[in-house]
Amino acid sequence: MVAKEGSYTGGIDPLADLLDASVSVSSSGASLTIDTVEVRGSAYTRLTGLPLPGFDGKAWYRIDSARVTKPGALGLSATKDPTGVQALIAASHDVRRDGRTYSGTVDMTRIVAWGPVNVGQVMQLGDAARAVPFEAGVDEQERLVSVTVRIPDNPVTATYSDFGTAVNAVEPKDAQPLPDHLYGMLGL
């Protein structure tokens, strides 16, 4: 998934309950990468580029799932829909199909969170947020392979591929508890 704010890449195996993902964001010349691994309900994160002492990008932190208040944050607890595309589809209207391509509009005011999109910025669009154009593509087996939402000044594109490929998510050794102050900062 790619947007102006950054990107989200990774692999998910919903049957084995495995996630191996990375979020990269850039702002004002600074870059932050958040790697996340979830193995059967146990989640870990590593932060690279965080301008705070002690965060060198090497240490892994164990996330206390009881403290995660926002489902889907960092892709956690969302292994069946990591990019939140189901909410996007539910908020779509005026959908048309042409072969393997769907197009229409999506009411972004009905979506709490979707990938890297800053919902607050979308709401500043006013009435235009109720009819944002989108295109989606499916493969020959009707699996979703792409979605582009044309938010003004910030189009977002998500691609899905490698269906059935094994995900290699391994619990990091020697993970420390995630510091308290990072739960809010990471949107958990």
Residue pairs with C-beta under 8 A, 6 or more apart in sequence:
1 7
1 8
1 9
1 83
1 115
1 116
1 156
1 157
1 158
1 159
2 116
2 156
2 157
2 158
3 115
3 116
3 117
3 154
3 155
3 156
3 157
4 153
4 154
5 25
5 26
5 27
5 116
5 117
5 118
5 154
6 23
6 24
6 25
6 26
6 116
7 23
7 24
7 116
8 21
8 22
8 23
8 75
8 82
8 83
8 115
8 116
9 21
9 22
10 19
10 20
10 21
10 22
10 36
10 75
10 82
11 18
11 19
11 20
11 21
11 162
11 165
11 167
11 168
11 169
12 18
12 19
12 20
12 21
12 75
12 79
12 82
12 167
13 19
13 79
13 166
13 167
13 169
14 79
14 80
16 40
16 167
17 38
17 39
17 40
17 41
17 79
18 38
18 39
18 40
18 79
18 167
18 169
19 36
19 37
19 38
19 43
19 75
19 76
19 79
19 82
19 167
19 169
20 36
20 37
20 167
20 168
20 169
21 35
21 36
21 37
21 74
21 75
21 82
22 33
22 34
22 35
22 36
23 33
23 34
23 36
23 74
23 75
23 116
24 31
24 32
24 33
24 34
25 31
25 32
25 116
26 32
30 49
30 51
31 49
32 47
32 48
32 49
32 50
33 47
33 48
33 49
33 57
34 45
34 46
34 47
34 48
34 74
34 186
35 45
35 46
35 48
36 43
36 44
36 45
36 74
36 75
36 76
37 43
37 44
37 45
37 60
37 169
37 170
37 171
37 172
38 44
38 75
38 76
38 79
38 169
39 169
39 170
39 171
41 65
42 62
42 65
42 171
43 62
43 63
43 65
43 68
43 74
43 76
44 60
44 61
44 62
44 63
44 171
44 172
44 175
45 60
45 61
45 63
45 74
45 178
45 186
46 57
46 58
46 59
46 60
46 61
46 172
47 55
47 57
47 61
47 182
48 55
48 57
49 57
59 175
59 176
60 172
60 174
60 175
60 176
61 175
61 176
61 177
61 178
61 179
61 182
62 175
62 176
62 177
62 178
63 76
63 178
63 188
64 177
64 178
65 76
65 77
67 183
67 188
68 76
68 77
68 183
68 188
69 188
70 113
70 187
70 188
71 77
71 78
72 78
72 81
72 82
72 84
72 113
73 186
73 187
73 188
74 186
74 187
74 188
75 82
76 188
78 84
83 114
83 115
83 158
84 111
84 113
84 114
84 115
85 114
85 144
85 147
85 158
87 110
87 111
87 112
87 113
87 114
88 106
88 111
88 114
88 134
88 147
88 149
90 110
91 106
91 107
91 108
91 110
91 111
92 104
92 105
92 106
92 107
92 134
93 104
93 105
93 106
93 107
94 104
94 105
94 131
95 102
95 103
95 104
96 102
96 103
96 104
100 137
100 138
100 139
100 140
101 135
101 136
101 137
102 135
102 136
102 137
102 138
103 133
103 134
103 135
103 136
104 133
104 134
105 131
105 132
105 133
105 134
106 131
106 132
106 134
106 149
107 129
107 130
107 131
107 132
108 114
108 117
108 119
108 122
108 123
108 125
108 129
108 130
108 132
108 149
108 151
109 122
109 123
109 129
109 130
111 117
111 119
112 119
113 119
114 149
114 156
115 156
115 158
116 156
117 149
117 151
117 154
117 156
121 154
122 129
122 132
122 151
123 129
125 132
125 151
125 152
128 152
132 149
132 150
132 151
132 152
133 149
133 150
134 147
134 148
134 149
134 150
135 146
135 147
135 148
136 144
136 146
136 147
136 148
137 144
137 145
137 146
137 147
138 144
138 145
139 145
143 160
143 163
144 160
145 159
145 160
145 161
146 157
146 158
146 159
146 160
147 157
147 158
148 155
148 156
148 157
148 158
149 155
149 156
182 188
